[in-house]
Amino acid sequence: MKIESLLIHGGIDGDASTGAVNVPIYQTSTFKKGKFDADNAYEYSRSGNPTRAAVEKLIAELEEGYAGFAFGSGMAATTAVLSLFKTGDKILISNNIYGGTFRVLDKYFINFGIHYSVFNSSNIEELKSNIDDSVKAIFIETPTNPLMGITDIEEVAKIAKKNNLITIVDNTFMTPYLQKPITLGADIVIHSATKYLAGHSDLIAGLVVVNNSKLAERIHFIQNSTGGVLSPFDSFLLIRGIKTLALRMDRHNSNAKIIAEFLKDKSEVEKVYYPGFEDHQGYKIQSKQAKGYGGIISFILKEGYDYKSFLGNLELVTFGESLGGVESLICHPATMTHAAIPSEMRQKIGITDNLIRLSVGIENAYDIMEDLTKALEL
């Protein structure tokens, strides 16, 4: 089945007992046991729920993995994955990784003796030079958030396997519609399903997909033990959102290309970060490992330009947190998504005060351009 059909019919397709075309919302905390020694499929909704099971099976199929797990947020999913490691372990992370991932490592897991080291994930030689006996995993985003750096997943996975390391890929920006890290050798894929997978800015969710039974057993134990599970209702909404992913991502992709070209020619803009430009450093790799360039653009306003005024003058484009919704969303990474990263590190990697991240929505592209133009010129 092609992915456009799998998005609609994958996982558990409808309800066989009633003929309903949608998976029911099993809004229950517990399940009636049969005989005393019966092995029931479901007992308690923290441990397993049919609606959550449907979205977990769906994401596993979409990512071509072994098993999927649904959590109450993207950070809950990330926290579960990082809980695989123990005192003394080190994790290599992309140098402009999502600020929330950096924060949970830098402020939370450090308390348990789990360390991290930052590297430029676009530089394979730098990755190799950072591996020592304490390193147990490589955690990457590609494209990176917010500077749109591209990492060769296949090459990273090869190096990881050679050194007996786990490869973890945050695939939030691309989704399995555009990119499938497990087919490229990754061991674990993470999604903030709040973003493109749900697609409508109406729920918070996280997903994890693993490539083997051993990792599945360990993640399920962590999920059940710590309890950060996705609710039945939000599981239902997430399945509904995923059904239109192909249509939405096609529009996000086409709109982003138009807006990126538009911003590149604006006199107020110093630089545009967009992996769909042929002169982008990672263009060839992105074209090889994904079937699109996504809906995220970052750009730098020229020095001295009032970025606060620009953000305040927008009307159609929403100034706020998050990304991946049907509406265009814009944010200021230095004070929002990446505020947890120390200022010196932000400046070094390019997350400057005049850097803006734009999640291009599915509105009419010319309406988006008109709004950006007015805000820049006011």
N, C-alpha and C positions, 0 to 999 in steps of 0.2 A: 504494500500500500504506500503510495506517495505521501509526503509529509502533509500536503494540503488536506488530504482525506484523513490522515492519521490524527491531525489536530481535532477533528470532529468526531471520529469514530474510534480513536485509540483508547487504551486503558480499559475501562468497563463501559461499554456502550449501552446506555439506557438501563432499564430494569426488566429483566426476563420474567419476573413473577407477575407483573402487571401490564407489560407492554409499553410503559412510559418511555418516551424517547430521551429523557434526562435522568441521571442518577438521582435518586431521592436524597433529601437532607435527613440523615439519621440523627435528629436532635435529641440525643439521649446520653446520659452519663454511664449507664450500666446496661447489662443484657441478662435476660433470664437464663439461668442454667437449666439443663435438662436433668439427666440422671447424675447422681453424685460424682461419679468418676468419668463423666462425659468430657470429651476434648472439644470444647466449643471454639468456633472460629473467632468469636468476639466475647469479651468478658467485661471490659471497662474501657471507656473511650480514650483514656490517656494511652493505653497499650495498643489500641487499635479501634478504628471506626470505619464502617463501610464507605462513607462519603470521602473520608480522608484517604482510604485505601485506593479509591478510584483515581484521585489526582496523583497519588504516589506511583501507581502503575502507569498512568499516562505520561508523566515526565520521564520515567525510566525508558519507556518505549521511544519517546521523542528524542532523547539523548543517546539512544542505543546503548544503555547501560544495563547493569545486572538488577539493580533495585533503586527505588526512590523513596525519599522521606520528606514529609511536609512539616514545617515548623511555623511558629507564630510570627516570625519576622525573618528578614534576611540575616540580621545579626544573630538571631537565635540559631539559624542554620550554620553560620560561620563559627559561632561559639561551640556548637556540637562537634564540628569537624576539628577544631583546634583542641578539643578535649581528648582527642585520640593520643595526644602527646604527653610526655611526663617530664619531671624535673631533670634538667640537664640537656634536654633536647633544644635544638635551634631550628628555626624556620627561616628560609630565605624568602623575602617578599619584594615585589616590584617597588621601584622608588617613587612612583606616584600612585600608589594603591589608594583605594577608597579610605577616607579619613576615619570612618567607623571601624574598619578592620585594623588600621594602625593603632587606634585608641585602645581597642580591646586587648591587643598584644602588649602595647606599651604601658598600660595602666592596670590591666586585670591579670592576664596570664603571667606577667612578670612576677606577680606575687607567689606563683607556684613554681618558679624557677624555669619557666619555658621562655627561651630567648628568641630574638629575631635579628636578622642582619639585612640591610637594605642594599639592593643592587639594581643596576640598570638592566631591566629584563629584555631590552632590545639588543643587548650586547652579550652574545653567547660566551665570549671569552671571559668577560667579567663574571658571569655566572660560574664558570668552571673554577675561577680563582678564589671564589668565596666558599667552595665546598671543603669542609673538614669533617672529622669524625663525629662532631656533635650535631651536624646537620642531618635532619630526618625527613624534611619535606621542602618542596619549592612551591610557593603560593604566588600565582600570577593573575593578572587581569589582562585581557587583550581584546579590544583596545583598552589602554589604561585610562583611569578616571583621575583628572580631567584632561590630560594633555594628549590623549589619543595616540600614545605610543603602541607599536605593534610588536608582539612577541611571537616567535616561531614556536608554536606549541609542540609540533612534532620533534624539533631539535631539543627543546627543553625536556620532553618526555624521554628521549633517548639517553640524554645525559643522566637524568634521574634514575632510570632503570639500571644503567651501568654502575651507579653508585648506591643502588638499593634504597632509593628515596621515593617518597610519595609525591606525585604531581597533582596539585590542586589548582583548578582554574575557575575563577569567577566569570561566568558566562552571561552575566546580567545584560550587558550592552548588546550582545549579538543574538541571544536566544538560540535554541536548537534549530530554528527555522533558517538561520544564516550560518551557524557554526556549531560543530559537534566535537568538542575537545576529546571525548572518550574514543572516538574513531581515530583520533590523531595520536593516541597513546596516553592521555591523561587518566589518572586513577579516580579522581573525585571532581565533580562539577558542582558548583554552588550557584544558586540564583537568588537575588532579591526578587521574588515573584511579584512583589508590590509594583514593580516597574512594568516592563513590556508584556510579561506573561499575563498578568491581570489586565493591565492596559487602560484602566478607566479611573485611576486615582481614588478607588473606593474600598480598598482593603489593604491590609498589611500581611505579608506572607513570605516565607523562605522555603527553598527546596534544595535538597542534596541528592545527587545521583552518584552511585559507586559502581565500579566495574567488576567486582568479584564478591563471592559469598562471605569471605572473611571480613572484609570491610563492612559489608551489609550487616553482619551479626554485631559488629562493634558499634556501628552507628545506631542500630535499633536499640541496643542496650542503653546507650547514652540518651537517646530520645525518650525512651520509656522511664529511665531513672530520673532524669532531670525535668521532664514533663513539659518542655516548651512546645507543645504540639499545636497544629493548626486546627481551628474549630470546624465542626461540620458545615456550618453556614458559609464560612469563608472558603472552605474547600469547594463547596458548590459554586460560589461566585468565581473562584479561580478557574474551575473547569469551563464555566461559561465564557470567561474572558479568553481563554486559550483557543476556543473554537474559531475566533476571528483573527488569530495572530497573523496568519499569512496575509490577509487583506491589509491589516494595519501596518505590518512591517514593510510591505511593498510601498505603501504610501509614505511612511516615515523615511524610507530610503530615497525615494524620488524627490520628496520635498527637501530633504537635507542637502542633496546635491545642488538643487536650485539656490537654496539659501546660502550655502557655502560659497558658491560662485559669486553671488550677490555681495556678500560681506567682503570677499577678497578685493572687490573693486571700490569699496567705500573708503573715502579719504580719511575718515575718522578711525579706521581699523589698521593696526600695525601688522598683525599676523593672524592667520586662521589655521587652526589645527583640525584637519579633516582627512582621514585615511583614504578618501576617494579621489584625492588629487594625485595625479601621476608623479608629481615631484615630491610627494610625501615619502619619507625615508622607508616606511614600512608598506608602501603600496603593493609591491610585488608579493610580499608574504601574505598580506591581507587578501589579495586576489586569489592566491593559491589555497588558503585554508578556510575561506568563507565565501559565501555567494552574495555578498553585499557589503556595504560600508557603514551601515547603521544610521541612526537618526540623531546622533550627538555631534555637536560642533562646539569647539571652544575657540575663543578669539581674544586677542589683546587690543584694547583701546589705546590709541596713541598717548604718549606721555603728556600729562597736563590736562587730558580730557576728563571731565567730571563724570566718572562712572556711576556715582550715586544719583546724579540727575538723570542719566540715561535710564537706569533701572526704574526710577520713580516715574518716568514719563511714559512708560509702556502701558498700553490699554488692552490689546488683544492677547499679547503674550503675558503669561502669569509669572510674576516675580515670587518665587517660593522654593521650598525644598522639593526634592525628589525629581524624577524623570520618567520617561516612558509612557506617559499618559496620552490620551487622544488629543489633549490640549497642549500647546507649546508652553514649556516651562523653562524659566531662566533663573540662574543662581549666580552667586558670588562665592566661588570656592574658598577663598582665603578666610572668609568670616562665617561660612556656612558648612559645606560638606567636609572641608579639610581644615577647619579651625583647630582640631585636636593635634595637628602636626605642628611642631615648633616652627616659629617664624623663620629662623635661619635655614632650616631644611626646606621649607616652602620656597624661599627665595632661590635657593641653590638649584632646585629642580624646575623652577619656572612658574610656580603658583604664586604669581605676583598680585598686587592689589588691583591692577587693571585687567586681570584675567576674568573673562566671563564664560560660563558654560551654558549652552543653549540646547535643550531637548526639543527638537523640531516635531511639532504635532502633525495631525492629519487635516488641519484646516486648509483652506485654499492657500497655496504658497504665496500668491501675490498679496493676499491680505496680511500674511506674516511679514512680508517685505515692506509693505506700506507702514505697518506699525513700527518696525525697526527703524525705518527711515525717519519717521516723525520724531521718534524718541531721540535719535542721534542728532537731529537738526534743531531741536528745541533748545 
